[in-house]
Structure formats: structure tokens, C-alpha cells
């Protein structure tokens, strides 16, 4: 992101310290810092849709359509960056485990107001 003064801000929401054969391949060993955060999202039944996806492959062994679940979720950026002034100095790239900004952002992600049911 970039603020009105032209100062850029970054937040790397992902694992670091991973070794893999290519960027598109999963690592064979756990990453040094997984940066995983569990969240609970309360949804009403109208936020979830089960869709039938027709088979596109004529040689498919089953005539049953594949099921796909579609969930409408809103992500509130204002709640993710709550109590953070986005500047280059407060960027979070998880380069240090003791980064105050990163800790604050992770705590913000755990709050139930970041992810909510999307309004139709």
C-alpha cells in the first residue's frame, strides 16, 4: 500500500524460511516460521453455497458432478491495520520474530471482526 505522502507499506502474510525446488512447489520440510493463525468465522447458512460442477473430461469414470463449496466472506482491511500507521517503517515482512508491528498485525487477525460474512 502507499499512503498520501507516497510512503509505501507492506505486510507479508505468509510463511518464511521455506526451502523448495521452485516458488510454485511446496517445501518438503516445515518452514522456519509458518505464520499460521487460526480464525473463527461465524456464518449463516445463506453465506454458503454448494455448487455442482459438471465433469468436463469425457473419460471421467464417474457421471456424478463434482461439488464445490462457495463461501462469501468479507475481509476488513481497516481492522487488520487497526492501531498501525502504515509507513515503510511499520511494514511487516516477518524478518524478525520480535517485530512489534508484525505482532500487532497477527493479533488483529485473530479478532473476530476481521473476517465476516459478506453482505449480498
N, CA, C and O atoms as CSV, one atom per row, in Angstrom:
chain,resi,resn,atom,element,x,y,z
A,1,UNK,N,N,0.852,-1.170,0.000
A,1,UNK,CA,C,0.000,0.000,0.000
A,1,UNK,C,C,0.889,1.222,0.000
A,1,UNK,O,O,2.080,1.150,0.304
A,2,UNK,N,N,0.288,2.340,-0.346
A,2,UNK,CA,C,1.018,3.597,-0.337
A,2,UNK,C,C,0.128,4.659,0.292
A,2,UNK,O,O,-1.044,4.782,-0.065
A,3,UNK,N,N,0.684,5.431,1.233
A,3,UNK,CA,C,-0.109,6.470,1.874
A,3,UNK,C,C,-0.083,7.750,1.034
A,3,UNK,O,O,0.592,7.809,0.006
A,4,UNK,N,N,-0.818,8.768,1.474
A,4,UNK,CA,C,-0.929,10.016,0.721
A,4,UNK,C,C,0.412,10.723,0.532
A,4,UNK,O,O,0.584,11.480,-0.423
A,5,UNK,N,N,1.354,10.483,1.432
A,5,UNK,CA,C,2.673,11.119,1.340
A,5,UNK,C,C,3.607,10.351,0.406
A,5,UNK,O,O,4.743,10.776,0.196
A,6,UNK,N,N,3.155,9.234,-0.156
A,6,UNK,CA,C,3.981,8.443,-1.062
A,6,UNK,C,C,4.828,7.400,-0.373
A,6,UNK,O,O,5.632,6.730,-1.023
A,7,UNK,N,N,4.665,7.245,0.939
A,7,UNK,CA,C,5.422,6.247,1.698
A,7,UNK,C,C,4.741,4.892,1.522
A,7,UNK,O,O,3.525,4.792,1.685
A,8,UNK,N,N,5.495,3.861,1.196
A,8,UNK,CA,C,4.917,2.542,0.969
A,8,UNK,C,C,4.902,1.710,2.241
A,8,UNK,O,O,5.741,1.883,3.125
A,9,UNK,N,N,3.932,0.804,2.319
A,9,UNK,CA,C,3.773,-0.086,3.465
A,9,UNK,C,C,3.503,-1.482,2.935
A,9,UNK,O,O,2.727,-1.657,1.996
A,10,UNK,N,N,4.142,-2.477,3.536
A,10,UNK,CA,C,3.967,-3.864,3.105
A,10,UNK,C,C,3.656,-4.760,4.290
A,10,UNK,O,O,4.099,-4.513,5.412
A,11,UNK,N,N,2.885,-5.807,4.018
A,11,UNK,CA,C,2.587,-6.822,5.019
A,11,UNK,C,C,2.661,-8.172,4.324
A,11,UNK,O,O,1.811,-8.497,3.494
A,12,UNK,N,N,3.675,-8.955,4.660
A,12,UNK,CA,C,3.820,-10.300,4.099
A,12,UNK,C,C,3.068,-11.261,5.006
A,12,UNK,O,O,3.532,-11.603,6.094
A,13,UNK,N,N,1.920,-11.684,4.548
A,13,UNK,CA,C,1.116,-12.627,5.308
A,13,UNK,C,C,1.389,-14.021,4.745
A,13,UNK,O,O,0.659,-14.513,3.883
A,14,UNK,N,N,2.419,-14.627,5.232
A,14,UNK,CA,C,2.786,-15.948,4.745
A,14,UNK,C,C,3.985,-16.473,5.503
A,14,UNK,O,O,4.571,-15.785,6.339
A,15,UNK,N,N,4.329,-17.687,5.197
A,15,UNK,CA,C,5.444,-18.340,5.870
A,15,UNK,C,C,6.771,-17.823,5.344
A,15,UNK,O,O,6.871,-17.361,4.207
A,16,UNK,N,N,7.795,-17.909,6.197
A,16,UNK,CA,C,9.154,-17.544,5.785
A,16,UNK,C,C,10.111,-18.640,6.228
A,16,UNK,O,O,9.778,-19.481,7.063
A,17,UNK,N,N,11.293,-18.610,5.658
A,17,UNK,CA,C,12.283,-19.623,5.987
A,17,UNK,C,C,11.939,-20.964,5.378
A,17,UNK,O,O,12.197,-22.008,5.977
A,18,UNK,N,N,11.353,-20.944,4.180
A,18,UNK,CA,C,10.961,-22.172,3.495
A,18,UNK,C,C,11.959,-22.477,2.384
A,18,UNK,O,O,12.464,-21.565,1.729
A,19,UNK,N,N,12.237,-23.739,2.177
A,19,UNK,CA,C,13.128,-24.158,1.107
A,19,UNK,C,C,12.363,-25.123,0.216
A,19,UNK,O,O,11.845,-26.139,0.682
A,20,UNK,N,N,12.296,-24.792,-1.085
A,20,UNK,CA,C,11.642,-25.693,-2.029
A,20,UNK,C,C,12.355,-25.620,-3.373
A,20,UNK,O,O,13.155,-24.716,-3.614
A,21,UNK,N,N,12.063,-26.562,-4.229
A,21,UNK,CA,C,12.708,-26.643,-5.541
A,21,UNK,C,C,12.320,-25.467,-6.432
A,21,UNK,O,O,13.101,-25.052,-7.289
A,22,UNK,N,N,11.126,-24.931,-6.236
A,22,UNK,CA,C,10.654,-23.796,-7.033
A,22,UNK,C,C,9.588,-23.058,-6.239
A,22,UNK,O,O,9.003,-23.613,-5.309
A,23,UNK,N,N,9.334,-21.798,-6.610
A,23,UNK,CA,C,8.336,-20.999,-5.882
A,23,UNK,C,C,6.947,-21.615,-5.940
A,23,UNK,O,O,6.138,-21.377,-5.043
A,24,UNK,N,N,6.650,-22.389,-6.956
A,24,UNK,CA,C,5.323,-22.989,-7.104
A,24,UNK,C,C,5.233,-24.380,-6.490
A,24,UNK,O,O,4.198,-25.039,-6.593
A,25,UNK,N,N,6.311,-24.833,-5.851
A,25,UNK,CA,C,6.316,-26.152,-5.220
A,25,UNK,C,C,6.346,-26.006,-3.711
A,25,UNK,O,O,7.063,-25.164,-3.171
A,26,UNK,N,N,5.573,-26.819,-3.046
A,26,UNK,CA,C,5.540,-26.797,-1.578
A,26,UNK,C,C,6.859,-27.318,-1.023
A,26,UNK,O,O,7.471,-28.215,-1.603
A,27,UNK,N,N,7.299,-26.753,0.105
A,27,UNK,CA,C,8.533,-27.260,0.710
A,27,UNK,C,C,8.325,-28.663,1.272
A,27,UNK,O,O,7.218,-29.021,1.674
A,28,UNK,N,N,9.388,-29.449,1.299
A,28,UNK,CA,C,9.303,-30.811,1.823
A,28,UNK,C,C,9.438,-30.840,3.337
A,28,UNK,O,O,9.039,-31.814,3.975
A,29,UNK,N,N,10.000,-29.774,3.926
A,29,UNK,CA,C,10.134,-29.658,5.378
A,29,UNK,C,C,9.368,-28.433,5.847
A,29,UNK,O,O,9.140,-27.512,5.062
A,30,UNK,N,N,8.968,-28.406,7.108
A,30,UNK,CA,C,8.257,-27.222,7.624
A,30,UNK,C,C,9.106,-25.953,7.491
A,30,UNK,O,O,10.334,-26.006,7.561
A,31,UNK,N,N,8.443,-24.830,7.302
A,31,UNK,CA,C,9.125,-23.544,7.210
A,31,UNK,C,C,9.643,-23.133,8.589
A,31,UNK,O,O,9.111,-23.566,9.612
A,32,UNK,N,N,10.672,-22.304,8.610
A,32,UNK,CA,C,11.249,-21.842,9.877
A,32,UNK,C,C,10.219,-21.091,10.703
A,32,UNK,O,O,10.180,-21.234,11.925
A,33,UNK,N,N,9.382,-20.290,10.045
A,33,UNK,CA,C,8.319,-19.554,10.720
A,33,UNK,C,C,7.063,-19.675,9.857
A,33,UNK,O,O,6.946,-19.019,8.822
A,34,UNK,N,N,6.132,-20.515,10.291
A,34,UNK,CA,C,4.955,-20.821,9.476
A,34,UNK,C,C,3.964,-19.662,9.393
A,34,UNK,O,O,3.239,-19.551,8.404
A,35,UNK,N,N,3.917,-18.801,10.403
A,35,UNK,CA,C,2.988,-17.662,10.427
A,35,UNK,C,C,1.544,-18.096,10.178
A,35,UNK,O,O,0.839,-17.498,9.366
A,36,UNK,N,N,1.123,-19.120,10.868
A,36,UNK,CA,C,-0.246,-19.606,10.767
A,36,UNK,C,C,-1.077,-19.034,11.909
A,36,UNK,O,O,-0.628,-18.985,13.054
A,37,UNK,N,N,-2.275,-18.608,11.587
A,37,UNK,CA,C,-3.184,-18.068,12.586
A,37,UNK,C,C,-4.558,-18.689,12.374
A,37,UNK,O,O,-5.122,-18.595,11.284
A,38,UNK,N,N,-5.086,-19.309,13.390
A,38,UNK,CA,C,-6.437,-19.872,13.307
A,38,UNK,C,C,-7.452,-18.765,13.535
A,38,UNK,O,O,-7.279,-17.919,14.413
A,39,UNK,N,N,-8.505,-18.777,12.743
A,39,UNK,CA,C,-9.574,-17.796,12.910
A,39,UNK,C,C,-10.914,-18.523,12.933
A,39,UNK,O,O,-11.085,-19.566,12.300
A,40,UNK,N,N,-11.845,-17.959,13.664
A,40,UNK,CA,C,-13.216,-18.465,13.682
A,40,UNK,C,C,-14.085,-17.464,12.944
A,40,UNK,O,O,-14.050,-16.268,13.234
A,41,UNK,N,N,-14.868,-17.955,11.986
A,41,UNK,CA,C,-15.758,-17.102,11.225
A,41,UNK,C,C,-17.170,-17.643,11.393
A,41,UNK,O,O,-17.467,-18.769,10.995
A,42,UNK,N,N,-18.033,-16.832,11.985
A,42,UNK,CA,C,-19.422,-17.233,12.163
A,42,UNK,C,C,-20.197,-16.875,10.899
A,42,UNK,O,O,-20.215,-15.718,10.479
A,43,UNK,N,N,-20.829,-17.867,10.301
A,43,UNK,CA,C,-21.563,-17.667,9.054
A,43,UNK,C,C,-22.992,-18.163,9.200
A,43,UNK,O,O,-23.260,-19.138,9.902
A,44,UNK,N,N,-23.891,-17.484,8.534
A,44,UNK,CA,C,-25.249,-18.015,8.446
A,44,UNK,C,C,-25.306,-18.932,7.229
A,44,UNK,O,O,-24.419,-18.887,6.376
A,45,UNK,N,N,-26.317,-19.745,7.146
A,45,UNK,CA,C,-26.393,-20.723,6.058
A,45,UNK,C,C,-26.487,-20.073,4.684
A,45,UNK,O,O,-26.111,-20.705,3.697
A,46,UNK,N,N,-26.975,-18.831,4.577
A,46,UNK,CA,C,-27.070,-18.203,3.257
A,46,UNK,C,C,-25.724,-17.690,2.742
A,46,UNK,O,O,-25.640,-17.239,1.600
A,47,UNK,N,N,-24.674,-17.749,3.556
A,47,UNK,CA,C,-23.334,-17.356,3.106
A,47,UNK,C,C,-22.620,-18.512,2.408
A,47,UNK,O,O,-21.576,-18.318,1.785
A,48,UNK,N,N,-23.183,-19.707,2.515
A,48,UNK,CA,C,-22.542,-20.896,1.956
A,48,UNK,C,C,-23.401,-21.442,0.821
A,48,UNK,O,O,-24.603,-21.655,0.973
A,49,UNK,N,N,-22.752,-21.661,-0.319
A,49,UNK,CA,C,-23.442,-22.227,-1.468
A,49,UNK,C,C,-22.707,-23.492,-1.898
A,49,UNK,O,O,-21.479,-23.503,-1.978
A,50,UNK,N,N,-23.459,-24.557,-2.176
A,50,UNK,CA,C,-22.878,-25.775,-2.722
A,50,UNK,C,C,-23.238,-25.800,-4.200
A,50,UNK,O,O,-24.413,-25.807,-4.567
A,51,UNK,N,N,-22.212,-25.812,-5.037
A,51,UNK,CA,C,-22.413,-25.763,-6.478
A,51,UNK,C,C,-22.054,-27.094,-7.111
A,51,UNK,O,O,-21.096,-27.746,-6.696
A,52,UNK,N,N,-22.825,-27.502,-8.122
A,52,UNK,CA,C,-22.498,-28.692,-8.901
A,52,UNK,C,C,-21.634,-28.256,-10.076
A,52,UNK,O,O,-22.037,-27.393,-10.856
A,53,UNK,N,N,-20.469,-28.836,-10.205
A,53,UNK,CA,C,-19.562,-28.531,-11.300
A,53,UNK,C,C,-19.590,-29.723,-12.255
A,53,UNK,O,O,-19.167,-30.817,-11.883
A,54,UNK,N,N,-20.086,-29.525,-13.491
A,54,UNK,CA,C,-20.160,-30.654,-14.422
A,54,UNK,C,C,-18.767,-31.160,-14.793
A,54,UNK,O,O,-17.804,-30.396,-14.843
A,55,UNK,N,N,-18.684,-32.468,-15.052
A,55,UNK,CA,C,-17.424,-33.067,-15.487
A,55,UNK,C,C,-17.115,-32.576,-16.898
A,55,UNK,O,O,-17.977,-32.650,-17.774
A,56,UNK,N,N,-15.913,-32.080,-17.133
A,56,UNK,CA,C,-15.532,-31.616,-18.469
A,56,UNK,C,C,-14.715,-32.665,-19.212
A,56,UNK,O,O,-14.469,-32.524,-20.410
A,57,UNK,N,N,-14.296,-33.703,-18.519
A,57,UNK,CA,C,-13.473,-34.747,-19.107
A,57,UNK,C,C,-14.368,-35.908,-19.532
A,57,UNK,O,O,-15.011,-36.535,-18.690
A,58,UNK,N,N,-14.414,-36.198,-20.837
A,58,UNK,CA,C,-15.276,-37.263,-21.355
A,58,UNK,C,C,-14.863,-38.636,-20.827
A,58,UNK,O,O,-15.691,-39.544,-20.763
A,59,UNK,N,N,-13.618,-38.798,-20.455
A,59,UNK,CA,C,-13.153,-40.100,-19.968
A,59,UNK,C,C,-13.286,-40.237,-18.451
A,59,UNK,O,O,-12.757,-41.180,-17.863
A,60,UNK,N,N,-14.002,-39.282,-17.808
A,60,UNK,CA,C,-14.177,-39.362,-16.353
A,60,UNK,C,C,-14.900,-40.649,-16.002
A,60,UNK,O,O,-15.837,-41.047,-16.694
A,61,UNK,N,N,-14.474,-41.299,-14.938
A,61,UNK,CA,C,-15.025,-42.597,-14.566
A,61,UNK,C,C,-16.378,-42.481,-13.891
A,61,UNK,O,O,-17.110,-43.467,-13.804
A,62,UNK,N,N,-16.723,-41.302,-13.413
A,62,UNK,CA,C,-17.977,-41.125,-12.702
A,62,UNK,C,C,-18.838,-40.102,-13.433
A,62,UNK,O,O,-18.325,-39.117,-13.964
A,63,UNK,N,N,-20.124,-40.336,-13.458
A,63,UNK,CA,C,-21.025,-39.371,-14.096
A,63,UNK,C,C,-21.554,-38.356,-13.081
A,63,UNK,O,O,-22.347,-37.482,-13.429
A,64,UNK,N,N,-21.118,-38.474,-11.842
A,64,UNK,CA,C,-21.568,-37.565,-10.788
A,64,UNK,C,C,-20.785,-36.263,-10.895
A,64,UNK,O,O,-19.565,-36.267,-11.062
A,65,UNK,N,N,-21.505,-35.151,-10.796
A,65,UNK,CA,C,-20.857,-33.841,-10.855
A,65,UNK,C,C,-20.018,-33.616,-9.600
A,65,UNK,O,O,-20.341,-34.109,-8.519
A,66,UNK,N,N,-18.961,-32.878,-9.763
A,66,UNK,CA,C,-18.110,-32.511,-8.641
A,66,UNK,C,C,-18.809,-31.419,-7.844
A,66,UNK,O,O,-19.455,-30.544,-8.422
A,67,UNK,N,N,-18.685,-31.463,-6.545
A,67,UNK,CA,C,-19.275,-30.441,-5.685
A,67,UNK,C,C,-18.231,-29.385,-5.363
A,67,UNK,O,O,-17.068,-29.709,-5.123
A,68,UNK,N,N,-18.632,-28.155,-5.356
A,68,UNK,CA,C,-17.753,-27.051,-4.995
A,68,UNK,C,C,-18.492,-26.200,-3.972
A,68,UNK,O,O,-19.662,-25.865,-4.160
A,69,UNK,N,N,-17.805,-25.854,-2.896
A,69,UNK,CA,C,-18.408,-25.015,-1.863
A,69,UNK,C,C,-17.913,-23.597,-2.057
A,69,UNK,O,O,-16.709,-23.357,-2.140
A,70,UNK,N,N,-18.835,-22.666,-2.127
A,70,UNK,CA,C,-18.518,-21.240,-2.280
A,70,UNK,C,C,-18.984,-20.528,-1.006
A,70,UNK,O,O,-20.152,-20.612,-0.628
A,71,UNK,N,N,-18.051,-19.826,-0.351
A,71,UNK,CA,C,-18.370,-19.117,0.884
A,71,UNK,C,C,-18.083,-17.638,0.679
A,71,UNK,O,O,-16.980,-17.269,0.278
A,72,UNK,N,N,-19.063,-16.793,0.951
A,72,UNK,CA,C,-18.905,-15.344,0.827
A,72,UNK,C,C,-18.391,-14.775,2.139
A,72,UNK,O,O,-19.088,-14.802,3.154
A,73,UNK,N,N,-17.151,-14.254,2.112
A,73,UNK,CA,C,-16.523,-13.688,3.303
A,73,UNK,C,C,-15.983,-12.306,2.959
A,73,UNK,O,O,-15.408,-12.102,1.890
A,74,UNK,N,N,-16.172,-11.371,3.865
A,74,UNK,CA,C,-15.575,-10.044,3.732
A,74,UNK,C,C,-14.341,-9.965,4.617
A,74,UNK,O,O,-14.332,-10.475,5.737
A,75,UNK,N,N,-13.307,-9.326,4.107
A,75,UNK,CA,C,-12.084,-9.100,4.875
A,75,UNK,C,C,-11.972,-7.594,5.096
A,75,UNK,O,O,-11.951,-6.819,4.139
A,76,UNK,N,N,-11.901,-7.193,6.345
A,76,UNK,CA,C,-11.895,-5.773,6.701
A,76,UNK,C,C,-10.471,-5.286,6.922
A,76,UNK,O,O,-9.891,-5.480,7.990
A,77,UNK,N,N,-9.921,-4.653,5.899
A,77,UNK,CA,C,-8.554,-4.150,5.966
A,77,UNK,C,C,-8.382,-3.168,7.111
A,77,UNK,O,O,-7.340,-3.158,7.768
A,78,UNK,N,N,-9.395,-2.337,7.359
A,78,UNK,CA,C,-9.300,-1.365,8.456
A,78,UNK,C,C,-9.089,-2.045,9.799
A,78,UNK,O,O,-8.435,-1.482,10.677
A,79,UNK,N,N,-9.637,-3.258,9.977
A,79,UNK,CA,C,-9.449,-3.993,11.228
A,79,UNK,C,C,-8.094,-4.693,11.275
A,79,UNK,O,O,-7.530,-4.879,12.353
A,80,UNK,N,N,-7.568,-5.082,10.111
A,80,UNK,CA,C,-6.241,-5.701,10.083
A,80,UNK,C,C,-5.186,-4.686,10.497
A,80,UNK,O,O,-4.272,-5.017,11.253
A,81,UNK,N,N,-5.301,-3.452,10.011
A,81,UNK,CA,C,-4.270,-2.442,10.302
A,81,UNK,C,C,-4.652,-1.533,11.472
A,81,UNK,O,O,-4.051,-0.476,11.664
A,82,UNK,N,N,-5.644,-1.946,12.242
A,82,UNK,CA,C,-6.054,-1.163,13.406
A,82,UNK,C,C,-4.857,-0.930,14.336
A,82,UNK,O,O,-4.096,-1.854,14.625
A,83,UNK,N,N,-4.702,0.304,14.795
A,83,UNK,CA,C,-3.606,0.735,15.682
A,83,UNK,C,C,-2.235,0.736,15.003
A,83,UNK,O,O,-1.210,0.788,15.681
A,84,UNK,N,N,-2.211,0.678,13.670
A,84,UNK,CA,C,-0.969,0.727,12.899
A,84,UNK,C,C,-1.044,1.938,11.980
A,84,UNK,O,O,-2.061,2.161,11.324
A,85,UNK,N,N,0.014,2.709,11.932
A,85,UNK,CA,C,0.116,3.782,10.949
A,85,UNK,C,C,0.956,3.235,9.801
A,85,UNK,O,O,2.165,3.058,9.951
A,86,UNK,N,N,0.323,2.963,8.640
A,86,UNK,CA,C,1.054,2.330,7.538
A,86,UNK,C,C,2.140,3.245,6.952
A,86,UNK,O,O,1.837,4.190,6.223
A,87,UNK,N,N,3.380,2.960,7.271
A,87,UNK,CA,C,4.541,3.642,6.704
A,87,UNK,C,C,5.592,2.575,6.418
A,87,UNK,O,O,5.461,1.433,6.860
A,88,UNK,N,N,6.609,2.941,5.695
A,88,UNK,CA,C,7.688,1.995,5.404
A,88,UNK,C,C,8.283,1.438,6.700
A,88,UNK,O,O,8.658,0.268,6.770
A,89,UNK,N,N,8.362,2.283,7.711
A,89,UNK,CA,C,8.951,1.883,8.989
A,89,UNK,C,C,8.112,0.825,9.726
A,89,UNK,O,O,8.647,0.023,10.491
A,90,UNK,N,N,6.795,0.834,9.487
A,90,UNK,CA,C,5.914,-0.127,10.166
A,90,UNK,C,C,5.545,-1.313,9.283
A,90,UNK,O,O,4.641,-2.078,9.620
A,91,UNK,N,N,6.233,-1.472,8.158
A,91,UNK,CA,C,5.990,-2.630,7.300
A,91,UNK,C,C,6.320,-3.909,8.059
A,91,UNK,O,O,7.164,-3.915,8.955
A,92,UNK,N,N,5.653,-4.973,7.694
A,92,UNK,CA,C,5.875,-6.271,8.347
A,92,UNK,C,C,6.183,-7.309,7.279
A,92,UNK,O,O,5.308,-7.717,6.515
A,93,UNK,N,N,7.431,-7.723,7.244
A,93,UNK,CA,C,7.848,-8.771,6.316
A,93,UNK,C,C,8.328,-10.009,7.082
A,93,UNK,O,O,8.920,-10.920,6.502
A,94,UNK,N,N,8.061,-10.026,8.403
A,94,UNK,CA,C,8.458,-11.127,9.284
A,94,UNK,C,C,9.950,-11.420,9.190
A,94,UNK,O,O,10.371,-12.576,9.224
A,95,UNK,N,N,10.739,-10.362,9.073
A,95,UNK,CA,C,12.187,-10.547,9.021
A,95,UNK,C,C,12.764,-10.746,10.415
A,95,UNK,O,O,13.881,-11.240,10.564
A,96,UNK,N,N,12.013,-10.367,11.421
A,96,UNK,CA,C,12.449,-10.584,12.799
A,96,UNK,C,C,11.264,-11.001,13.634
A,96,UNK,O,O,10.193,-10.404,13.530
A,97,UNK,N,N,11.433,-12.010,14.455
A,97,UNK,CA,C,10.325,-12.550,15.234
A,97,UNK,C,C,9.843,-11.573,16.301
A,97,UNK,O,O,8.727,-11.707,16.803
A,98,UNK,N,N,10.674,-10.591,16.652
A,98,UNK,CA,C,10.318,-9.643,17.703
A,98,UNK,C,C,9.777,-8.326,17.142
A,98,UNK,O,O,9.729,-7.331,17.864
A,99,UNK,N,N,9.376,-8.301,15.890
A,99,UNK,CA,C,8.861,-7.098,15.259
A,99,UNK,C,C,7.516,-6.731,15.882
A,99,UNK,O,O,6.551,-7.491,15.787
A,100,UNK,N,N,7.459,-5.567,16.517
A,100,UNK,CA,C,6.245,-5.122,17.213
A,100,UNK,C,C,5.062,-4.991,16.259
A,100,UNK,O,O,3.949,-5.398,16.590
A,101,UNK,N,N,5.300,-4.423,15.076
A,101,UNK,CA,C,4.220,-4.262,14.107
A,101,UNK,C,C,3.661,-5.608,13.680
A,101,UNK,O,O,2.444,-5.782,13.616
A,102,UNK,N,N,4.533,-6.556,13.388
A,102,UNK,CA,C,4.076,-7.888,12.977
A,102,UNK,C,C,3.235,-8.532,14.075
A,102,UNK,O,O,2.190,-9.122,13.798
A,103,UNK,N,N,3.689,-8.418,15.312
A,103,UNK,CA,C,2.929,-8.977,16.438
A,103,UNK,C,C,1.554,-8.345,16.535
A,103,UNK,O,O,0.567,-9.041,16.771
A,104,UNK,N,N,1.476,-7.038,16.357
A,104,UNK,CA,C,0.184,-6.325,16.407
A,104,UNK,C,C,-0.726,-6.779,15.265
A,104,UNK,O,O,-1.919,-6.997,15.477
A,105,UNK,N,N,-0.183,-6.922,14.069
A,105,UNK,CA,C,-0.981,-7.354,12.924
A,105,UNK,C,C,-1.515,-8.769,13.116
A,105,UNK,O,O,-2.671,-9.046,12.795
A,106,UNK,N,N,-0.684,-9.658,13.635
A,106,UNK,CA,C,-1.131,-11.032,13.892
A,106,UNK,C,C,-2.240,-11.037,14.943
A,106,UNK,O,O,-3.221,-11.767,14.803
A,107,UNK,N,N,-2.093,-10.238,15.978
A,107,UNK,CA,C,-3.151,-10.139,16.997
A,107,UNK,C,C,-4.435,-9.597,16.378
A,107,UNK,O,O,-5.522,-10.074,16.702
A,108,UNK,N,N,-4.327,-8.609,15.494
A,108,UNK,CA,C,-5.500,-8.062,14.816
A,108,UNK,C,C,-6.199,-9.134,13.979
A,108,UNK,O,O,-7.428,-9.175,13.929
A,109,UNK,N,N,-5.427,-9.999,13.325
A,109,UNK,CA,C,-6.013,-11.062,12.510
A,109,UNK,C,C,-6.823,-12.046,13.338
A,109,UNK,O,O,-7.766,-12.653,12.830
A,110,UNK,N,N,-6.471,-12.210,14.598
A,110,UNK,CA,C,-7.166,-13.151,15.473
A,110,UNK,C,C,-8.522,-12.636,15.950
A,110,UNK,O,O,-9.345,-13.404,16.448
A,111,UNK,N,N,-8.749,-11.333,15.793
A,111,UNK,CA,C,-10.006,-10.753,16.276
A,111,UNK,C,C,-11.155,-11.142,15.340
A,111,UNK,O,O,-10.984,-11.190,14.122
A,112,UNK,N,N,-12.292,-11.410,15.906
A,112,UNK,CA,C,-13.441,-11.894,15.117
A,112,UNK,C,C,-14.021,-10.869,14.148
A,112,UNK,O,O,-14.879,-11.225,13.341
A,113,UNK,N,N,-13.586,-9.617,14.197
A,113,UNK,CA,C,-14.166,-8.602,13.306
A,113,UNK,C,C,-13.425,-8.462,11.991
A,113,UNK,O,O,-13.880,-7.716,11.124
A,114,UNK,N,N,-12.303,-9.147,11.802
A,114,UNK,CA,C,-11.540,-9.045,10.564
A,114,UNK,C,C,-12.246,-9.794,9.432
A,114,UNK,O,O,-12.373,-9.264,8.329
A,115,UNK,N,N,-12.699,-10.998,9.688
A,115,UNK,CA,C,-13.365,-11.820,8.680
A,115,UNK,C,C,-14.829,-11.960,9.073
A,115,UNK,O,O,-15.144,-12.445,10.159
A,116,UNK,N,N,-15.717,-11.535,8.187
A,116,UNK,CA,C,-17.145,-11.636,8.460
A,116,UNK,C,C,-17.889,-12.112,7.231
A,116,UNK,O,O,-17.336,-12.166,6.132
A,117,UNK,N,N,-19.125,-12.449,7.425
A,117,UNK,CA,C,-19.972,-12.854,6.316
A,117,UNK,C,C,-20.168,-11.668,5.390
A,117,UNK,O,O,-20.467,-10.561,5.838
A,118,UNK,N,N,-20.000,-11.901,4.108
A,118,UNK,CA,C,-20.198,-10.835,3.114
A,118,UNK,C,C,-21.688,-10.558,2.961
A,118,UNK,O,O,-22.509,-11.475,2.947
A,119,UNK,N,N,-22.013,-9.291,2.849
A,119,UNK,CA,C,-23.408,-8.898,2.626
A,119,UNK,C,C,-23.738,-9.056,1.160
A,119,UNK,O,O,-22.918,-8.768,0.289
A,120,UNK,N,N,-24.929,-9.511,0.901
A,120,UNK,CA,C,-25.352,-9.703,-0.506
A,120,UNK,C,C,-26.048,-8.462,-1.019
A,120,UNK,O,O,-26.475,-8.425,-2.173
